[in-house]
Amino acid sequence: MRTSSLLRLLANFESRLSQISPTIDFRYQDEASACEEDFHTFLRAAWHVIEGDRPFIDGWHIQAECEHYEALFYGNILKLIINVPPGTCKSTIGSVAFPAWVWTKTPSSQFLYASYGMTLAVRDSVAWGNKCQLTRDINTKTRFANAQAGYRIATSIGGTTTGEHVDYEFFDDPNNTANVESEVIRTDTNIKFDRVFSGRFNDPKTGRLCVVQQRTHFQDLSGHILSKNIPGLIHLCLPQEYEVSRQCTTIPLKSTKGEKWEDPRKEEGQLLWPEFFDKKSVELGKIDLGGEYAIAGQYQQRPSPGQGGIFKKKDFQWWKQKYPPRCHFVLQSWDTAFSKSATASWSACTTWGIFKNDHQVDNIILLSLWRGRLENPDVRRMILRLAHNYYDTHTNYPAPETQAFKPDMILIEGKANGTPLLQDLRRAGLIINSFDPLKHGGGDKTSRGRAISHLVEAGLIWIPSEPPLYTKLRPFADLFVESCASFPNDDDSKDIVDTMSQALIKFRLQGLIGHPDDAYIQEEFNPNRGKRIY
């Protein structure tokens, strides 16, 4: 009922203005005008109406969400996904305050809000007096209307919307964490989104879609929509603890002065909202969530399918020493894409070392990982940089020029956008090897992944854990494992996995790595087996 309280209070605004002095009247009009023009100002002013005595604790993520909602209102964004951790005010901002703010500007706007259950939908549904007034005869817990033809409908994913058409479709927590593991329920939610809700816009060219949720499963509604690669879809993804390799970039907003908005955090592990969720609170929250899978999804917004699909998490070996082993060969593998678009593919690079284990058997360790969305000149600079030092992956904190950890081989996929880059890098003095995915890899990224999955299953791939306790992976290694586990269902995982696939395929083609079964197979199918050799 929080929206009801807010709208009814704002509905009395004009009458209250008429009862005070002209001087104060102008001041209130100025404040009202400021609220109308800026959603964040409106949210701050209306907070006590929505949340009562709960204090308003601002954060940069609140400002960022408000500006993305403004872009949605003005049509700069038509399709928006916001993934944020629980308890960060996502429903208050998007489901309660936003429709009220829109009605201060266009009171005829019509909204449909859907959640996983009717109880949640009604909680946030229940106006600005000089712009619109609520009509008393048709306002219920599930439907509010004003005299200017605007309305807000609340329903569940399984509810009915027959005959209703709107300007805004919102899905606030469309998946229930209690039953998201049920494939039947997940699939039903996704089918209803595709078949029932997709055609409910008054104007399909200008209708706005917004999905707001904590990630609960790699095939939840956010994952389902992201897998469609919808043109113009903007994804605002804000993990609880910052991951440098997953810095979120969207579109220019009014505060960014023509530049694309970026997650402002710089250091690995930096908290999203330390003013409210400090380090202690976050750690206690992790205990409550009760597992790495839930933490990766609900806190970090990167769920993976349990132990994994093609690649199982348990098959990766943890390196539990501060420094990597002495490697006798180091290969750097690139998958390049040239765009800073928020919906473009990633450029990714992983560096791998071959070392002898205690039994003098060749094994492979992940030494470093970098991922980003860059234009061609910046990708070129990053390749030159990592060719000089494969640990120099923190773009905001470059390593000193005096440090040099150079790979023995650099491998870049020789696809359409990679060929000119290969030629340019060779002219710059780098020795680059081209990887032909059709000739060497057997086709697409999924086929290449399957081709090397037996090496992972055999326990030959090592990933570094975090000293001094070694009870968790280093951040880049954690991202790598989660990407492998969600492959190939999560498109964001494919670029990282492909760098591993082409590296391991190259190792095999060069005879640098074997499989434990190789000796048995060679002996089993040896045509001279059992023959006496003189």
N, C-alpha and C positions, 0 to 999 in steps of 0.2 A: 504493500500500500504506500510505499515511499513516494512514488510518482504522484499519486493522488494528493498527498499532503503538500507536496511542492507546488503543484499546479493550482490548488485551491488557494494557497497563500498568495501566489503571484497574481491570481485573479482579482484580488482586492487591492492591487497596487495602485490602480488609477484612482479609486475612491479615497485611498489614504492620502494621495498627493493633493487632492482638492481640499483637504481639511487642514493643511499646514500653510505657513507663510510663503509668499512668493520666493524669498531668498532661499529658504530650505527647499522649496519646490524645485527651483533650478538645480540645486545640488543633487537632489534625488533624480532629477531628469538626466543630469550628467552621468550619475552612477548607472542608471538604467541603460543609457546609451552605450556606456563602456561595456556593460554586460552583454548587450545585444551584439556588439562588434567583436567580442573576443570570448570564445567558449571557456577558456581557462579562467578568465575573470568571472564569468557567470558561475562556473562550478564553485569557485572559492566563495563567492557571495551567497550562494544557495546552500552551502554545505551544512550549516546548522539546521536548515529546514529538512534536509534529507537524512542527516545522521544524528540530529539532536545534540547531546553534550559531547559526543565524540569529537575531539579536536581535529582540525584540518592540518595534516602534516604534508607539506608539499614535497615534490620530488621531480627530478628532471623527466622521469618516465611519464609522470602525469601530464606535464606540459607537452611532451612528445605525442601522447595519445590524443590530447585535445586538439593539437594541430592537425593530426591525421584525420580526426573526425571533421574538422573544419574543411579540409581538402575534400572529404567525402561530400559535405553539404554543397560546396561550390562546384562540384563536378570534376575537380582535378583528379579524383579517384572515384571509380565506379564500383570496383570490387576490392575489398580489403579484408585481410586476415590479420588478427592481432593475437599473438600467443604470448601470454605472460603468466607468471607463477600465481598460485592461489593467494588470496589476501592482499592483493595489490590494487584494489578498488576498481577492477575492470567493469563490474556490473553497475556500480554507482555511476561511473563515468558514462558508459555506453548505453545502458538500459534505462537509467533513471534521468540523468541530467541532460543527455543529448537531445532526446525528443522534445523536452520542455524548451531547450534553447532554440531548436529549429522552429518551434511554434512562435517564438518571439519575433521571428523574421518572416516565415511563411506559414501562417496558421492553417493553411489548407493541406499541408503535407500529411500523408497517410503512412502509418507504420504497421509492420507485422513483426512481432517478437516471438521467437520460438526457442524453447529450452528442452532439455531431455525429459522434464516432467512438468505437469501443470502447476504444481506447488511453487516451483522456482519461478515459472513464468508469471504467476499472479503476484508473487512477492514484490516484483519490481514494476508492476503495472497498476496501479490502482487509481485563462493562463496569462500569462502576462496580460493584465486587465485591459490595457489600452490597445491590444492587438487581437486577442481572442478570448472567448468565454466558453466554459464547459456547458454542455447542454445536460440538464439534470435528468431528463427523462430516459436517456439511454446509456448512462454511465454505470457500469458494473465493474466487478473485479477483473473481468477479462476483456472489457471494451470501454474505452473512453473516447468521446467525441466532443468537438467544439462547434460553435455556431458558424464557423467559417468552412465547414465540410472536412476538416481534418479529423483523423481518428487514430487510435493506437489499439491494436488487437494483441492480446496475449494468448498463446496456444502452446501446446507441447508438440514435439516432433511427430507424435502419433495422432495429434488432434486434427480436426477438420478445418479447412479454409475454403470450402466450396463457395465459389462466386466472389470471393474477396480479391481485390486487386489494390496494390499499394505502390508508394514511391520508394519506400525503404524496407528491405528485408534484413532482419537481425537474427542471428543465431548465437545465443549467449549460453555457453556450456551445453552444447548439443549432445555431448556424450557423458554418461554417468560413470564415474570412476568405479562404482560398485559392480557394474556388469559389462564394462567395456571389453573384457576378455572374451565375451560371448561373440563369436563370429556371426551368429544369426542376428543378434541385436545390432551389431555394428553395420552389417550389410543392409539391414532393414532401414536404419537411419540414413545411410548413403543413398539407397534407392528412393526413399521418400524425398530427400533433398533434390535428386535429379528429376523425379517424375511429378512430384506434387507441388513443390515450392518454386521450381525454376521458372514457371510461366505465370507468376503472380504479379508482374509489374504492370502499372498503368501504361508506361511507355518503356518497352524493352531497350530502347536506345539510351535512356537516361536513368533507368532504375538503378538504385544503389543496393549493393549486397555487402554485408559485413558479418564475419564470423569471429567471435571472441571466445577464446577458451585457453585453458591450460592443456598441454598435450597429454593425452591419456593413453594413446596407442598409436603405432605408426600408421595404422589404417583408420584412425578416427576421422571425423568430418574434415578437419583441417588437412590431414594427409591425403584424403580422398580428393579434395579440391586441388591441392598443390600438384598432385600427380597428373592433372589434366593439362598443365602448362597453358592456362588461360591467358591470352594476350591482355596486358594491362593490369593483371592482378598484382596488388601490392601486399607484401608480407612484412609486417612489423613484428619481429621476433626478438623478445627481450628475456634472455636467461637470467636466473637469479644470480649466478656467478659468471662474470664475463669470460668469454673464450675468444682470445685474439683471432684465432683462425676462423671464427664464425661471426665476425663483426657485421651487424645488420646495416644495410644501406637501402634507402627507399627513394623518395623523390624530393625535389626542392619544396621547402615550406616557407612560410612568411618569416620565420626566424633565421633561416639559413642563407639569406641574401643571394639567392640564385643557385647555391650549391645544393647537392643532394644531402638529405639528412643522413647522419651516421650516428650510431651508438657512440656517445661521447667518452665512454670508458677507454682507458689505454692499457691498464695492467691486468695480467691474467688473474682471474679470481676476484676482481673488483665487484662489490655488491651492487645490486640494482637499486635498492632503496635503503641505504644504511641509516637514514634518519628514523626509520621505523623498524626494519628488519636488520638488526646488527648481526655481527658474526655469531654471537652466542645463540641468538634466536634462529638463525639459519641452520646451525648445527643441530639444535633441538628439533627443528622442523624435519631435518633429514631422518632423525631417529623415528619420528612419528610416521613418516612415509614408509619406512620399514623395508627398504631394499634399493639397490642400485638402479633397477629398472624403473621404479617409480620416481626416483630422484632425477634420472636422466630425462624422463618425460615431463613431469609436473614442475620441476624446478628449472631444468636446463632446456626444455622445449625440443628435445631430440630423442624421442622414444625409438626403441628398436624392438624387434620381435623376439622378446625373451632371450634365449641363448643364440638365436640367429637362424638364418635360412640356409643359404649355400655355405656360408662360413659360420662356424660355431665359436662363441666367445671362449669356451673352455679349451679349444684347440690351440689358442695362442699362448705361448710360453712367456712368463714374466721374468724379465731380467732384473735381479735383485742385488745389483751392485751400483755404486755411485757413478762409475764410469763404464762406458761400453767396452766390450772385449777388443783385443787387437785384431783388426780386420785386414785380410790380405788382398781384398778387392772391394771397392766402393762404387756403386752405380747409382746415378741420380735419374729419376724417371719423371717425365712431365706429360701432363694432359692440358693443352692450352685452349683457351677461349678468349676472344677479344671483345669485351664489352663490360661497362660498369653498370649496365641496366640491372635493376633490382630483381628482374626475372630471368636474367641471362644465366648460362651455365658458368660454373666456376672454372678458373684455372687452378691446377693443383700440382704439387711436386712432393714426392717422397724420396728419401735417400736411404739406400740399403747397403749394409756391409756383410760380407761373407767371412765367417770365422770358423775355427776348428773347436769343437767341443772337447770335453775331457776324454772322449774316445777317438779323437782325431777325425771325427765325421764333420763334413761341412754343414754349417747352419747359417741362417740369415737373421739379421737384426735390423729393425727400423731405427735409423739414426736421427731423422728429423722429418718434419712435415710442414708444408706451407700451403695455404689455400686463400684465394682472393678473387675478386671480380675487378679486372683491370683492362684498360684499353691496350692496344698493341704496343705502343712505345713503353708503357709501364711494365708490361709482361716481359719485354726484351730486357729492360733494366734489372728486373727481378731475376731473370735467368743468369745474367752476367754476375749479379751479386752472389747468388747461391753457388755458382760455379767457382767462385773464389773462396766461399766459406759456407758449407752446407748447414751450419748451425745458425746462420744469420737470417732467421725467419721472422723475427719481430720487426715489422716494418716501421714502427714508431721508435724503436730503440736499436738502430743498426750496430753491428759489432765493429770493434776497432779495425782499421785497415791493416794493422800489423798481424791480425789473426788470419790464418789460412788453413782451411780444411777442405782440400779440393778432391772432388770425386775422380775416380779413374776413368769413368765413362759417363756421358750424358746422353740420355735416350729421350727422344721427342717423337710423338706420333706424327707420321708424315701424312696428315690429312690435308684437306684443301687449304685451311687457314694456317696450317703448320709449315707447309713447304716453303713459302717465301721467308718465313722466320728462320727456318733452317739455313737457307742460303745466306741470309743476313748475318746470322751468328757465326757461320763459318768464315765469312769475310772479316768478322771482328776478332778472329783468332781462336775460337773455341773448336774443339774436336767433337762434333755432334754426330751421333748415330741416329738414323731414321728407323722408326718402327712402323712397318706396314701391317695394319690390323687385319687385312684380308689375307695377306700372304703368310704372316707369322702367327696371327692370333685366332684365326678361325671365325672371324666375323664380328658380331657386335660385342658390346661390353659384357653382357651376360654370358655369352659363349666363352669369352676370354676368362671370366671369373671361374666358370665351371672347369676350364682347362687346367687351372692351377690349384683348385680346391684340395686336391689330394696332398699337396705339399703342406698346406695348413693343417689338414687332418693328421698328418704324420708327425706333427709337433716340431717342425723344422723352423718355424717363424717365431722370433722373439721380439718382445716389445718392452720398453723400459718402464719400470715402476718408480714411484716417488720415494727418495730417501728422506729421513733415515729409517722409517718403519717399514717401507715397501708394502704397505697394506692397500695402496691404491695406485693407479697408473698415473704417469705424468700426463698433464693436460692434453698434449698433442697425441699421445698414445691412446688416451681414453677416447678422443674424437675419432681416431682411426678405427678402433675396435667397434665403436657404436656404428660407424659407417659401414663396416664389414657386416655387422649383424643385421642391419636394415637393408642391405643390398639383396636383390635389385629392386625392391618395392619402393624405396625412397629415392627419388631422382637426385636429391642433394648428396647422396652417398656414392653415386656412380663414378664421379671424377676421381675421387680419392682411391676407390677400389681399382679403377682402371690403371692408375699409376703402379699399383702393386702387381696387377696381372701382367702388364707388359714387362715389368722388371723381372718377374719370376720366369716368364716365358723366355726372355733373353738369356737369363742364367742357364736355363735348360738347353737352349739351342747352342750356347757356347760351351756346354759340358762342364759348367762351373758348380752345378748343384745336382745331386742325385736324390733318389727316393729309396727308403729302406727296402722296398720290395724289388728294386732293380736287379740286385745280385741274384735273388731267388728266381726272378723271371728269366734272366739271362741263362741261368743254369737249367731251368725247367725246359726251355725251348732251344737249348743248345743242340744243333744237329749232330755234333760229335759226342754227345753225352753217352757214356758207357763204352765208347770205342777206345781201344788201346792206341796211344800215340807213340810211334817209334821215332 
